[in-house]
């Protein structure tokens, strides 16, 4: 079974929407690990029906190398992202992980990805799920 | 990204108030706004205009 880590911080709203979408599409055929940079984010993602949840720098570093796919907003690879919740060590662990990283181009750090068309979050999540479908069923 | 941004309309100018607004709830004479990152603000006033095409919410202080 594919292990997917969803990483989010602050209120965990983006991560929760991602997990909700994944669960609706794939049911129990995937294992979702919710990794929050704080406990509120983890709790919010657990409510969206992640299988397991863990909080903080060590949990993120530990799990980043043990999953097949990492999903989250672009901030999860930006050192000091999410108002500083995302530490340098977390960003390094995520970026260095052999897992495939599928990132939603949403961040508060003023990082713009050129070539991306502006779309509402629900559309981006739909595209993300289609990308995972390709990965799982090919 | 593409969610609506809220602006305050003052003296003929629009001033950015909150980006990526996800939720807007009128609460009496106040408006509660929350964005995708969990940032929340309460504005005292009313909605002057919402443009769905431009993804823009225009707020205005209520004149006494």
N, CA and C atoms of all chains as a GROMACS GRO file, in nm:
protein
  606
    1UNK      N    1   0.084  -0.121   0.000
    1UNK     CA    2   0.000   0.000   0.000
    1UNK      C    3   0.087   0.126   0.000
    2UNK      N    4   0.052   0.223  -0.087
    2UNK     CA    5   0.131   0.344  -0.096
    2UNK      C    6   0.118   0.428   0.031
    3UNK      N    7   0.232   0.477   0.077
    3UNK     CA    8   0.230   0.565   0.194
    3UNK      C    9   0.244   0.709   0.146
    4UNK      N   10   0.149   0.791   0.185
    4UNK     CA   11   0.152   0.931   0.144
    4UNK      C   12   0.157   1.019   0.268
    5UNK      N   13   0.256   1.106   0.274
    5UNK     CA   14   0.263   1.202   0.385
    5UNK      C   15   0.206   1.334   0.338
    6UNK      N   16   0.115   1.388   0.415
    6UNK     CA   17   0.063   1.522   0.386
    6UNK      C   18   0.118   1.613   0.496
    7UNK      N   19   0.191   1.716   0.454
    7UNK     CA   20   0.255   1.805   0.551
    7UNK      C   21   0.191   1.943   0.543
    8UNK      N   22   0.158   1.997   0.659
    8UNK     CA   23   0.103   2.134   0.664
    8UNK      C   24   0.132   2.194   0.801
    9UNK      N   25   0.113   2.324   0.809
    9UNK     CA   26   0.137   2.392   0.936
    9UNK      C   27   0.027   2.490   0.965
   10UNK      N   28   0.053   2.583   1.055
   10UNK     CA   29  -0.046   2.684   1.096
   10UNK      C   30  -0.180   2.618   1.128
   11UNK      N   31  -0.288   2.649   1.058
   11UNK     CA   32  -0.417   2.590   1.092
   11UNK      C   33  -0.441   2.453   1.030
   12UNK      N   34  -0.357   2.416   0.936
   12UNK     CA   35  -0.373   2.285   0.870
   12UNK      C   36  -0.487   2.279   0.770
   13UNK      N   37  -0.538   2.394   0.729
   13UNK     CA   38  -0.653   2.398   0.638
   13UNK      C   39  -0.625   2.339   0.501
   14UNK      N   40  -0.509   2.371   0.446
   14UNK     CA   41  -0.476   2.321   0.312
   14UNK      C   42  -0.457   2.169   0.317
   15UNK      N   43  -0.383   2.123   0.418
   15UNK     CA   44  -0.360   1.979   0.436
   15UNK      C   45  -0.490   1.902   0.454
   16UNK      N   46  -0.582   1.960   0.529
   16UNK     CA   47  -0.712   1.893   0.552
   16UNK      C   48  -0.788   1.876   0.422
   17UNK      N   49  -0.788   1.981   0.341
   17UNK     CA   50  -0.859   1.972   0.212
   17UNK      C   51  -0.795   1.867   0.122
   18UNK      N   52  -0.661   1.859   0.126
   18UNK     CA   53  -0.590   1.759   0.044
   18UNK      C   54  -0.629   1.618   0.092
   19UNK      N   55  -0.625   1.597   0.223
   19UNK     CA   56  -0.657   1.463   0.276
   19UNK      C   57  -0.802   1.425   0.246
   20UNK      N   58  -0.891   1.521   0.260
   20UNK     CA   59  -1.032   1.494   0.230
   20UNK      C   60  -1.047   1.447   0.084
   21UNK      N   61  -0.979   1.519  -0.006
   21UNK     CA   62  -0.984   1.483  -0.148
   21UNK      C   63  -0.924   1.346  -0.174
   22UNK      N   64  -0.811   1.316  -0.109
   22UNK     CA   65  -0.745   1.186  -0.128
   22UNK      C   66  -0.834   1.073  -0.079
   23UNK      N   67  -0.895   1.095   0.037
   23UNK     CA   68  -0.979   0.990   0.097
   23UNK      C   69  -1.102   0.965   0.010
   24UNK      N   70  -1.161   1.072  -0.041
   24UNK     CA   71  -1.279   1.055  -0.127
   24UNK      C   72  -1.244   0.978  -0.253
   25UNK      N   73  -1.125   1.003  -0.306
   25UNK     CA   74  -1.087   0.941  -0.433
   25UNK      C   75  -1.034   0.799  -0.414
   26UNK      N   76  -0.949   0.779  -0.316
   26UNK     CA   77  -0.880   0.650  -0.304
   26UNK      C   78  -0.929   0.562  -0.188
   27UNK      N   79  -1.020   0.611  -0.107
   27UNK     CA   80  -1.072   0.533   0.006
   27UNK      C   81  -0.960   0.485   0.095
   28UNK      N   82  -0.965   0.355   0.130
   28UNK     CA   83  -0.862   0.301   0.219
   28UNK      C   84  -0.750   0.232   0.144
   29UNK      N   85  -0.739   0.262   0.014
   29UNK     CA   86  -0.633   0.198  -0.065
   29UNK      C   87  -0.497   0.266  -0.052
   30UNK      N   88  -0.493   0.375   0.022
   30UNK     CA   89  -0.366   0.442   0.048
   30UNK      C   90  -0.354   0.468   0.198
   31UNK      N   91  -0.230   0.476   0.244
   31UNK     CA   92  -0.209   0.510   0.385
   31UNK      C   93  -0.166   0.656   0.392
   32UNK      N   94  -0.242   0.735   0.466
   32UNK     CA   95  -0.210   0.878   0.476
   32UNK      C   96  -0.154   0.909   0.613
   33UNK      N   97  -0.035   0.970   0.612
   33UNK     CA   98   0.026   1.013   0.738
   33UNK      C   99   0.022   1.165   0.742
   34UNK      N  100  -0.046   1.218   0.842
   34UNK     CA  101  -0.056   1.365   0.856
   34UNK      C  102   0.061   1.414   0.941
   35UNK      N  103   0.141   1.502   0.883
   35UNK     CA  104   0.254   1.557   0.958
   35UNK      C  105   0.235   1.707   0.972
   36UNK      N  106   0.213   1.751   1.094
   36UNK     CA  107   0.191   1.893   1.117
   36UNK      C  108   0.312   1.958   1.180
   37UNK      N  109   0.336   2.082   1.144
   37UNK     CA  110   0.445   2.155   1.210
   37UNK      C  111   0.399   2.200   1.349
   38UNK      N  112   0.268   2.189   1.374
   38UNK     CA  113   0.215   2.214   1.509
   38UNK      C  114   0.096   2.120   1.532
   39UNK      N  115   0.054   2.106   1.656
   39UNK     CA  116  -0.049   2.006   1.687
   39UNK      C  117  -0.187   2.043   1.632
   40UNK      N  118  -0.214   2.173   1.619
   40UNK     CA  119  -0.344   2.213   1.562
   40UNK      C  120  -0.355   2.164   1.418
   41UNK      N  121  -0.247   2.181   1.343
   41UNK     CA  122  -0.247   2.138   1.202
   41UNK      C  123  -0.264   1.986   1.195
   42UNK      N  124  -0.192   1.913   1.280
   42UNK     CA  125  -0.203   1.766   1.278
   42UNK      C  126  -0.346   1.725   1.314
   43UNK      N  127  -0.400   1.786   1.418
   43UNK     CA  128  -0.535   1.752   1.463
   43UNK      C  129  -0.638   1.777   1.353
   44UNK      N  130  -0.623   1.891   1.285
   44UNK     CA  131  -0.715   1.924   1.177
   44UNK      C  132  -0.704   1.821   1.064
   45UNK      N  133  -0.582   1.776   1.034
   45UNK     CA  134  -0.564   1.676   0.927
   45UNK      C  135  -0.614   1.538   0.970
   46UNK      N  136  -0.603   1.507   1.099
   46UNK     CA  137  -0.655   1.379   1.149
   46UNK      C  138  -0.807   1.375   1.136
   47UNK      N  139  -0.870   1.491   1.160
   47UNK     CA  140  -1.016   1.498   1.148
   47UNK      C  141  -1.060   1.473   1.004
   48UNK      N  142  -0.970   1.505   0.909
   48UNK     CA  143  -1.002   1.482   0.767
   48UNK      C  144  -0.976   1.336   0.727
   49UNK      N  145  -0.947   1.252   0.826
   49UNK     CA  146  -0.934   1.106   0.810
   49UNK      C  147  -0.798   1.058   0.761
   50UNK      N  148  -0.692   1.119   0.811
   50UNK     CA  149  -0.559   1.061   0.789
   50UNK      C  150  -0.550   0.936   0.876
   51UNK      N  151  -0.463   0.839   0.837
   51UNK     CA  152  -0.451   0.718   0.918
   51UNK      C  153  -0.372   0.742   1.046
   52UNK      N  154  -0.259   0.814   1.029
   52UNK     CA  155  -0.174   0.842   1.144
   52UNK      C  156  -0.137   0.988   1.144
   53UNK      N  157  -0.096   1.038   1.259
   53UNK     CA  158  -0.055   1.178   1.263
   53UNK      C  159   0.061   1.196   1.359
   54UNK      N  160   0.147   1.289   1.327
   54UNK     CA  161   0.258   1.320   1.415
   54UNK      C  162   0.292   1.468   1.398
   55UNK      N  163   0.351   1.524   1.502
   55UNK     CA  164   0.375   1.669   1.503
   55UNK      C  165   0.521   1.703   1.529
   56UNK      N  166   0.568   1.805   1.462
   56UNK     CA  167   0.697   1.864   1.496
   56UNK      C  168   0.812   1.825   1.406
   57UNK      N  169   0.925   1.890   1.435
   57UNK     CA  170   1.043   1.876   1.350
   57UNK      C  171   1.092   1.731   1.339
   58UNK      N  172   1.105   1.665   1.452
   58UNK     CA  173   1.160   1.528   1.447
   58UNK      C  174   1.068   1.434   1.372
   59UNK      N  175   0.938   1.449   1.393
   59UNK     CA  176   0.840   1.362   1.325
   59UNK      C  177   0.849   1.382   1.174
   60UNK      N  178   0.864   1.505   1.132
   60UNK     CA  179   0.871   1.533   0.988
   60UNK      C  180   1.001   1.478   0.930
   61UNK      N  181   1.112   1.501   1.000
   61UNK     CA  182   1.241   1.451   0.951
   61UNK      C  183   1.240   1.298   0.945
   62UNK      N  184   1.189   1.236   1.049
   62UNK     CA  185   1.186   1.090   1.060
   62UNK      C  186   1.102   1.027   0.949
   63UNK      N  187   0.985   1.085   0.926
   63UNK     CA  188   0.892   1.025   0.830
   63UNK      C  189   0.919   1.062   0.684
   64UNK      N  190   0.987   1.173   0.661
   64UNK     CA  191   1.008   1.221   0.523
   64UNK      C  192   1.075   1.115   0.435
   65UNK      N  193   1.165   1.039   0.493
   65UNK     CA  194   1.238   0.938   0.414
   65UNK      C  195   1.169   0.804   0.409
   66UNK      N  196   1.052   0.792   0.473
   66UNK     CA  197   0.988   0.661   0.484
   66UNK      C  198   0.856   0.652   0.409
   67UNK      N  199   0.826   0.752   0.328
   67UNK     CA  200   0.699   0.749   0.254
   67UNK      C  201   0.727   0.752   0.103
   68UNK      N  202   0.625   0.717   0.025
   68UNK     CA  203   0.642   0.715  -0.121
   68UNK      C  204   0.617   0.851  -0.183
   69UNK      N  205   0.521   0.924  -0.126
   69UNK     CA  206   0.485   1.055  -0.181
   69UNK      C  207   0.471   1.156  -0.067
   70UNK      N  208   0.521   1.277  -0.088
   70UNK     CA  209   0.501   1.386   0.009
   70UNK      C  210   0.417   1.493  -0.060
   71UNK      N  211   0.311   1.533   0.007
   71UNK     CA  212   0.221   1.635  -0.049
   71UNK      C  213   0.210   1.751   0.049
   72UNK      N  214   0.198   1.872  -0.005
   72UNK     CA  215   0.177   1.988   0.082
   72UNK      C  216   0.188   2.117   0.004
   73UNK      N  217   0.165   2.227   0.069
   73UNK     CA  218   0.186   2.356   0.001
   73UNK      C  219   0.336   2.377  -0.024
   74UNK      N  220   0.367   2.463  -0.119
   74UNK     CA  221   0.506   2.491  -0.155
   74UNK      C  222   0.592   2.530  -0.033
   75UNK      N  223   0.529   2.591   0.065
   75UNK     CA  224   0.600   2.636   0.186
   75UNK      C  225   0.677   2.525   0.257
   76UNK      N  226   0.639   2.398   0.235
   76UNK     CA  227   0.705   2.290   0.311
   76UNK      C  228   0.850   2.267   0.268
   77UNK      N  229   0.892   2.327   0.158
   77UNK     CA  230   1.033   2.316   0.123
   77UNK      C  231   1.104   2.452   0.137
   78UNK      N  232   1.035   2.546   0.196
   78UNK     CA  233   1.095   2.679   0.214
   78UNK      C  234   1.135   2.698   0.359
   79UNK      N  235   1.263   2.710   0.380
   79UNK     CA  236   1.314   2.731   0.515
   79UNK      C  237   1.252   2.857   0.575
   80UNK      N  238   1.205   2.847   0.699
   80UNK     CA  239   1.137   2.955   0.771
   80UNK      C  240   1.000   2.990   0.713
   81UNK      N  241   0.948   2.899   0.632
   81UNK     CA  242   0.814   2.919   0.576
   81UNK      C  243   0.707   2.906   0.684
   82UNK      N  244   0.585   2.933   0.648
   82UNK     CA  245   0.470   2.925   0.739
   82UNK      C  246   0.495   3.004   0.868
   83UNK      N  247   0.529   3.130   0.851
   83UNK     CA  248   0.558   3.221   0.963
   83UNK      C  249   0.666   3.166   1.054
   84UNK      N  250   0.760   3.089   0.996
   84UNK     CA  251   0.873   3.039   1.074
   84UNK      C  252   0.852   2.900   1.131
   85UNK      N  253   0.732   2.844   1.114
   85UNK     CA  254   0.708   2.709   1.169
   85UNK      C  255   0.792   2.603   1.097
   86UNK      N  256   0.816   2.626   0.968
   86UNK     CA  257   0.890   2.530   0.888
   86UNK      C  258   1.039   2.556   0.905
   87UNK      N  259   1.105   2.472   0.982
   87UNK     CA  260   1.246   2.498   1.012
   87UNK      C  261   1.336   2.456   0.895
   88UNK      N  262   1.459   2.501   0.904
   88UNK     CA  263   1.557   2.467   0.800
   88UNK      C  264   1.574   2.315   0.791
   89UNK      N  265   1.576   2.250   0.907
   89UNK     CA  266   1.596   2.104   0.910
   89UNK      C  267   1.478   2.031   0.845
   90UNK      N  268   1.357   2.083   0.868
   90UNK     CA  269   1.239   2.021   0.805
   90UNK      C  270   1.247   2.036   0.653
   91UNK      N  271   1.277   2.159   0.608
   91UNK     CA  272   1.284   2.186   0.463
   91UNK      C  273   1.390   2.098   0.398
   92UNK      N  274   1.502   2.081   0.466
   92UNK     CA  275   1.611   1.999   0.412
   92UNK      C  276   1.568   1.852   0.403
   93UNK      N  277   1.505   1.804   0.509
   93UNK     CA  278   1.462   1.663   0.511
   93UNK      C  279   1.360   1.635   0.401
   94UNK      N  280   1.269   1.727   0.382
   94UNK     CA  281   1.166   1.706   0.280
   94UNK      C  282   1.228   1.711   0.140
   95UNK      N  283   1.309   1.815   0.118
   95UNK     CA  284   1.371   1.831  -0.015
   95UNK      C  285   1.466   1.715  -0.046
   96UNK      N  286   1.532   1.661   0.054
   96UNK     CA  287   1.630   1.554   0.032
   96UNK      C  288   1.567   1.415   0.028
   97UNK      N  289   1.441   1.405   0.066
   97UNK     CA  290   1.375   1.275   0.070
   97UNK      C  291   1.366   1.214  -0.069
   98UNK      N  292   1.384   1.081  -0.080
   98UNK     CA  293   1.369   1.017  -0.212
   98UNK      C  294   1.222   1.010  -0.257
   99UNK      N  295   1.129   1.042  -0.168
   99UNK     CA  296   0.987   1.040  -0.205
   99UNK      C  297   0.956   1.142  -0.313
  100UNK      N  298   0.853   1.111  -0.391
  100UNK     CA  299   0.808   1.209  -0.491
  100UNK      C  300   0.740   1.323  -0.417
  101UNK      N  301   0.773   1.446  -0.455
  101UNK     CA  302   0.713   1.561  -0.387
  101UNK      C  303   0.609   1.625  -0.480
  102UNK      N  304   0.487   1.632  -0.436
  102UNK     CA  305   0.382   1.699  -0.513
  102UNK      C  306   0.338   1.820  -0.433
  103UNK      N  307   0.376   1.938  -0.483
  103UNK     CA  308   0.355   2.060  -0.404
  103UNK      C  309   0.250   2.150  -0.467
  104UNK      N  310   0.165   2.204  -0.382
  104UNK     CA  311   0.064   2.299  -0.428
  104UNK      C  312   0.128   2.439  -0.426
  105UNK      N  313   0.123   2.512  -0.539
  105UNK     CA  314   0.194   2.641  -0.546
  105UNK      C  315   0.125   2.751  -0.466
  106UNK      N  316   0.118   2.730  -0.336
  106UNK     CA  317   0.056   2.827  -0.245
  106UNK      C  318   0.155   2.856  -0.134
  107UNK      N  319   0.187   2.980  -0.114
  107UNK     CA  320   0.278   3.013  -0.005
  107UNK      C  321   0.264   3.160   0.031
  108UNK      N  322   0.314   3.192   0.149
  108UNK     CA  323   0.307   3.330   0.196
  108UNK      C  324   0.444   3.394   0.193
  109UNK      N  325   0.540   3.327   0.131
  109UNK     CA  326   0.678   3.374   0.138
  109UNK      C  327   0.719   3.456   0.017
  110UNK      N  328   0.623   3.486  -0.068
  110UNK     CA  329   0.655   3.568  -0.185
  110UNK      C  330   0.733   3.493  -0.291
  111UNK      N  331   0.722   3.359  -0.291
  111UNK     CA  332   0.789   3.279  -0.393
  111UNK      C  333   0.688   3.251  -0.505
  112UNK      N  334   0.722   3.294  -0.624
  112UNK     CA  335   0.631   3.276  -0.736
  112UNK      C  336   0.689   3.175  -0.834
  113UNK      N  337   0.609   3.080  -0.876
  113UNK     CA  338   0.656   2.982  -0.973
  113UNK      C  339   0.606   3.027  -1.110
  114UNK      N  340   0.700   3.060  -1.196
  114UNK     CA  341   0.664   3.113  -1.329
  114UNK      C  342   0.606   3.000  -1.416
  115UNK      N  343   0.505   3.033  -1.493
  115UNK     CA  344   0.447   2.934  -1.583
  115UNK      C  345   0.323   2.868  -1.526
  116UNK      N  346   0.297   2.895  -1.399
  116UNK     CA  347   0.179   2.838  -1.333
  116UNK      C  348   0.060   2.932  -1.357
  117UNK      N  349  -0.051   2.874  -1.398
  117UNK     CA  350  -0.169   2.960  -1.413
  117UNK      C  351  -0.243   2.963  -1.280
  118UNK      N  352  -0.299   3.080  -1.250
  118UNK     CA  353  -0.369   3.096  -1.123
  118UNK      C  354  -0.500   3.019  -1.125
  119UNK      N  355  -0.517   2.934  -1.027
  119UNK     CA  356  -0.640   2.857  -1.019
  119UNK      C  357  -0.683   2.844  -0.874
  120UNK      N  358  -0.813   2.829  -0.851
  120UNK     CA  359  -0.859   2.813  -0.711
  120UNK      C  360  -0.807   2.682  -0.650
  121UNK      N  361  -0.792   2.681  -0.519
  121UNK     CA  362  -0.738   2.564  -0.450
  121UNK      C  363  -0.812   2.433  -0.484
  122UNK      N  364  -0.946   2.431  -0.488
  122UNK     CA  365  -1.013   2.303  -0.520
  122UNK      C  366  -0.971   2.248  -0.657
  123UNK      N  367  -0.944   2.337  -0.753
  123UNK     CA  368  -0.900   2.290  -0.886
  123UNK      C  369  -0.759   2.231  -0.876
  124UNK      N  370  -0.674   2.295  -0.796
  124UNK     CA  371  -0.537   2.246  -0.779
  124UNK      C  372  -0.539   2.108  -0.713
  125UNK      N  373  -0.628   2.089  -0.618
  125UNK     CA  374  -0.636   1.960  -0.549
  125UNK      C  375  -0.685   1.851  -0.645
  126UNK      N  376  -0.778   1.890  -0.730
  126UNK     CA  377  -0.826   1.795  -0.832
  126UNK      C  378  -0.711   1.751  -0.924
  127UNK      N  379  -0.628   1.848  -0.963
  127UNK     CA  380  -0.513   1.815  -1.049
  127UNK      C  381  -0.412   1.727  -0.976
  128UNK      N  382  -0.395   1.757  -0.848
  128UNK     CA  383  -0.304   1.678  -0.765
  128UNK      C  384  -0.350   1.533  -0.759
  129UNK      N  385  -0.480   1.514  -0.739
  129UNK     CA  386  -0.535   1.379  -0.729
  129UNK      C  387  -0.520   1.305  -0.863
  130UNK      N  388  -0.542   1.376  -0.973
  130UNK     CA  389  -0.524   1.314  -1.104
  130UNK      C  390  -0.380   1.269  -1.125
  131UNK      N  391  -0.287   1.351  -1.074
  131UNK     CA  392  -0.145   1.317  -1.086
  131UNK      C  393  -0.112   1.191  -1.006
  132UNK      N  394  -0.172   1.179  -0.887
  132UNK     CA  395  -0.148   1.060  -0.805
  132UNK      C  396  -0.212   0.937  -0.869
  133UNK      N  397  -0.328   0.957  -0.931
  133UNK     CA  398  -0.394   0.846  -1.002
  133UNK      C  399  -0.302   0.789  -1.108
  134UNK      N  400  -0.240   0.880  -1.186
  134UNK     CA  401  -0.146   0.837  -1.290
  134UNK      C  402  -0.035   0.754  -1.228
  135UNK      N  403   0.012   0.800  -1.115
  135UNK     CA  404   0.124   0.736  -1.048
  135UNK      C  405   0.085   0.598  -0.993
  136UNK      N  406  -0.036   0.589  -0.940
  136UNK     CA  407  -0.078   0.464  -0.876
  136UNK      C  408  -0.122   0.358  -0.975
  137UNK      N  409  -0.185   0.404  -1.083
  137UNK     CA  410  -0.246   0.304  -1.172
  137UNK      C  411  -0.168   0.275  -1.300
  138UNK      N  412  -0.055   0.342  -1.321
  138UNK     CA  413   0.022   0.315  -1.443
  138UNK      C  414   0.116   0.199  -1.417
  139UNK      N  415  -0.316   3.238  -0.435
  139UNK     CA  416  -0.332   3.183  -0.569
  139UNK      C  417  -0.446   3.252  -0.642
  140UNK      N  418  -0.562   3.190  -0.638
  140UNK     CA  419  -0.671   3.244  -0.718
  140UNK      C  420  -0.794   3.271  -0.633
  141UNK      N  421  -0.780   3.257  -0.504
  141UNK     CA  422  -0.893   3.287  -0.417
  141UNK      C  423  -0.908   3.439  -0.414
  142UNK      N  424  -1.017   3.485  -0.355
  142UNK     CA  425  -1.043   3.629  -0.357
  142UNK      C  426  -0.953   3.704  -0.258
  143UNK      N  427  -0.917   3.825  -0.294
  143UNK     CA  428  -0.847   3.914  -0.202
  143UNK      C  429  -0.947   4.018  -0.153
  144UNK      N  430  -0.936   4.053  -0.025
  144UNK     CA  431  -1.027   4.155   0.029
  144UNK      C  432  -0.955   4.290   0.035
  145UNK      N  433  -1.022   4.394  -0.008
  145UNK     CA  434  -0.968   4.530  -0.007
  145UNK      C  435  -1.061   4.621   0.072
  146UNK      N  436  -1.004   4.725   0.128
  146UNK     CA  437  -1.087   4.826   0.194
  146UNK      C  438  -1.094   4.946   0.100
  147UNK      N  439  -1.216   4.990   0.076
  147UNK     CA  440  -1.237   5.106  -0.010
  147UNK      C  441  -1.240   5.231   0.077
  148UNK      N  442  -1.144   5.318   0.056
  148UNK     CA  443  -1.135   5.439   0.138
  148UNK      C  444  -1.086   5.557   0.053
  149UNK      N  445  -1.157   5.665   0.059
  149UNK     CA  446  -1.121   5.786  -0.017
  149UNK      C  447  -1.094   5.757  -0.165
  150UNK      N  448  -1.177   5.674  -0.223
  150UNK     CA  449  -1.162   5.642  -0.366
  150UNK      C  450  -1.048   5.547  -0.397
  151UNK      N  451  -0.981   5.496  -0.292
  151UNK     CA  452  -0.869   5.405  -0.316
  151UNK      C  453  -0.898   5.268  -0.254
  152UNK      N  454  -0.834   5.166  -0.310
  152UNK     CA  455  -0.850   5.031  -0.257
  152UNK      C  456  -0.721   4.987  -0.189
  153UNK      N  457  -0.734   4.948  -0.064
  153UNK     CA  458  -0.617   4.909   0.015
  153UNK      C  459  -0.631   4.760   0.049
  154UNK      N  460  -0.527   4.681   0.019
  154UNK     CA  461  -0.533   4.536   0.043
  154UNK      C  462  -0.551   4.508   0.192
  155UNK      N  463  -0.648   4.424   0.226
  155UNK     CA  464  -0.679   4.394   0.365
  155UNK      C  465  -0.641   4.249   0.400
  156UNK      N  466  -0.681   4.154   0.315
  156UNK     CA  467  -0.648   4.013   0.340
  156UNK      C  468  -0.645   3.937   0.208
  157UNK      N  469  -0.536   3.861   0.188
  157UNK     CA  470  -0.522   3.784   0.064
  157UNK      C  471  -0.578   3.642   0.081
  158UNK      N  472  -0.608   3.578  -0.031
  158UNK     CA  473  -0.653   3.438  -0.033
  158UNK      C  474  -0.768   3.409   0.062
  159UNK      N  475  -0.869   3.492   0.059
  159UNK     CA  476  -0.982   3.475   0.151
  159UNK      C  477  -1.059   3.347   0.117
  160UNK      N  478  -1.082   3.269   0.222
  160UNK     CA  479  -1.150   3.141   0.206
  160UNK      C  480  -1.291   3.148   0.263
  161UNK      N  481  -1.307   3.229   0.368
  161UNK     CA  482  -1.435   3.235   0.437
  161UNK      C  483  -1.469   3.379   0.475
  162UNK      N  484  -1.594   3.416   0.452
  162UNK     CA  485  -1.641   3.550   0.489
  162UNK      C  486  -1.778   3.533   0.557
  163UNK      N  487  -1.788   3.576   0.681
  163UNK     CA  488  -1.915   3.564   0.754
  163UNK      C  489  -1.956   3.701   0.809
  164UNK      N  490  -2.070   3.754   0.765
  164UNK     CA  491  -2.118   3.880   0.824
  164UNK      C  492  -2.164   3.853   0.968
  165UNK      N  493  -2.119   3.934   1.059
  165UNK     CA  494  -2.157   3.919   1.201
  165UNK      C  495  -2.208   4.054   1.250
  166UNK      N  496  -2.333   4.083   1.225
  166UNK     CA  497  -2.390   4.212   1.264
  166UNK      C  498  -2.323   4.324   1.188
  167UNK      N  499  -2.261   4.417   1.262
  167UNK     CA  500  -2.196   4.530   1.195
  167UNK      C  501  -2.050   4.497   1.159
  168UNK      N  502  -2.010   4.371   1.184
  168UNK     CA  503  -1.873   4.331   1.154
  168UNK      C  504  -1.871   4.219   1.050
  169UNK      N  505  -1.755   4.201   0.989
  169UNK     CA  506  -1.739   4.093   0.892
  169UNK      C  507  -1.616   4.012   0.932
  170UNK      N  508  -1.638   3.882   0.951
  170UNK     CA  509  -1.527   3.794   0.986
  170UNK      C  510  -1.470   3.735   0.857
  171UNK      N  511  -1.337   3.744   0.842
  171UNK     CA  512  -1.272   3.688   0.724
  171UNK      C  513  -1.159   3.594   0.767
  172UNK      N  514  -1.147   3.483   0.697
  172UNK     CA  515  -1.036   3.390   0.724
  172UNK      C  516  -0.976   3.348   0.590
  173UNK      N  517  -0.842   3.335   0.585
  173UNK     CA  518  -0.782   3.296   0.458
  173UNK      C  519  -0.731   3.152   0.460
  174UNK      N  520  -0.675   3.109   0.348
  174UNK     CA  521  -0.632   2.970   0.332
  174UNK      C  522  -0.525   2.929   0.433
  175UNK      N  523  -0.451   3.025   0.483
  175UNK     CA  524  -0.342   2.994   0.576
  175UNK      C  525  -0.388   3.002   0.722
  176UNK      N  526  -0.516   3.028   0.742
  176UNK     CA  527  -0.569   3.034   0.878
  176UNK      C  528  -0.566   3.173   0.938
  177UNK      N  529  -0.514   3.271   0.863
  177UNK     CA  530  -0.510   3.408   0.915
  177UNK      C  531  -0.654   3.461   0.920
  178UNK      N  532  -0.691   3.525   1.030
  178UNK     CA  533  -0.827   3.574   1.043
  178UNK      C  534  -0.831   3.720   1.087
  179UNK      N  535  -0.931   3.790   1.036
  179UNK     CA  536  -0.946   3.932   1.069
  179UNK      C  537  -1.096   3.962   1.082
  180UNK      N  538  -1.127   4.063   1.161
  180UNK     CA  539  -1.266   4.108   1.171
  180UNK      C  540  -1.271   4.254   1.132
  181UNK      N  541  -1.351   4.284   1.033
  181UNK     CA  542  -1.360   4.420   0.981
  181UNK      C  543  -1.491   4.484   1.025
  182UNK      N  544  -1.483   4.604   1.073
  182UNK     CA  545  -1.605   4.676   1.113
  182UNK      C  546  -1.654   4.756   0.993
  183UNK      N  547  -1.763   4.711   0.934
  183UNK     CA  548  -1.815   4.779   0.817
  183UNK      C  549  -1.902   4.684   0.736
  184UNK      N  550  -1.911   4.710   0.608
  184UNK     CA  551  -1.997   4.628   0.524
  184UNK      C  552  -1.928   4.594   0.391
  185UNK      N  553  -1.990   4.501   0.320
  185UNK     CA  554  -1.936   4.464   0.188
  185UNK      C  555  -1.989   4.564   0.087
  186UNK      N  556  -1.898   4.630   0.015
  186UNK     CA  557  -1.940   4.727  -0.086
  186UNK      C  558  -1.965   4.655  -0.219
  187UNK      N  559  -1.878   4.560  -0.247
  187UNK     CA  560  -1.890   4.491  -0.375
  187UNK      C  561  -1.810   4.361  -0.372
  188UNK      N  562  -1.862   4.258  -0.440
  188UNK     CA  563  -1.784   4.136  -0.459
  188UNK      C  564  -1.779   4.109  -0.609
  189UNK      N  565  -1.659   4.098  -0.663
  189UNK     CA  566  -1.646   4.065  -0.805
  189UNK      C  567  -1.592   3.923  -0.814
  190UNK      N  568  -1.675   3.830  -0.857
  190UNK     CA  569  -1.632   3.690  -0.865
  190UNK      C  570  -1.533   3.671  -0.980
  191UNK      N  571  -1.551   3.751  -1.084
  191UNK     CA  572  -1.461   3.741  -1.199
  191UNK      C  573  -1.321   3.792  -1.165
  192UNK      N  574  -1.319   3.901  -1.088
  192UNK     CA  575  -1.190   3.960  -1.052
  192UNK      C  576  -1.138   3.905  -0.920
  193UNK      N  577  -1.212   3.815  -0.858
  193UNK     CA  578  -1.172   3.756  -0.729
  193UNK      C  579  -1.144   3.866  -0.626
  194UNK      N  580  -1.235   3.959  -0.620
  194UNK     CA  581  -1.212   4.075  -0.534
  194UNK      C  582  -1.331   4.102  -0.442
  195UNK      N  583  -1.301   4.123  -0.314
  195UNK     CA  584  -1.405   4.161  -0.217
  195UNK      C  585  -1.372   4.303  -0.173
  196UNK      N  586  -1.468   4.391  -0.189
  196UNK     CA  587  -1.445   4.531  -0.152
  196UNK      C  588  -1.523   4.563  -0.025
  197UNK      N  589  -1.451   4.603   0.079
  197UNK     CA  590  -1.514   4.634   0.207
  197UNK      C  591  -1.513   4.784   0.229
  198UNK      N  592  -1.609   4.831   0.304
  198UNK     CA  593  -1.614   4.975   0.331
  198UNK      C  594  -1.657   4.998   0.475
  199UNK      N  595  -1.591   5.091   0.540
  199UNK     CA  596  -1.631   5.126   0.677
  199UNK      C  597  -1.769   5.188   0.672
  200UNK      N  598  -1.852   5.153   0.770
  200UNK     CA  599  -1.986   5.211   0.774
  200UNK      C  600  -1.977   5.352   0.829
  201UNK      N  601  -2.035   5.448   0.753
  201UNK     CA  602  -2.032   5.588   0.797
  201UNK      C  603  -2.133   5.608   0.909
  202UNK      N  604  -2.095   5.685   1.009
  202UNK     CA  605  -2.184   5.712   1.124
  202UNK      C  606  -2.304   5.796   1.080
   0.00000   0.00000   0.00000
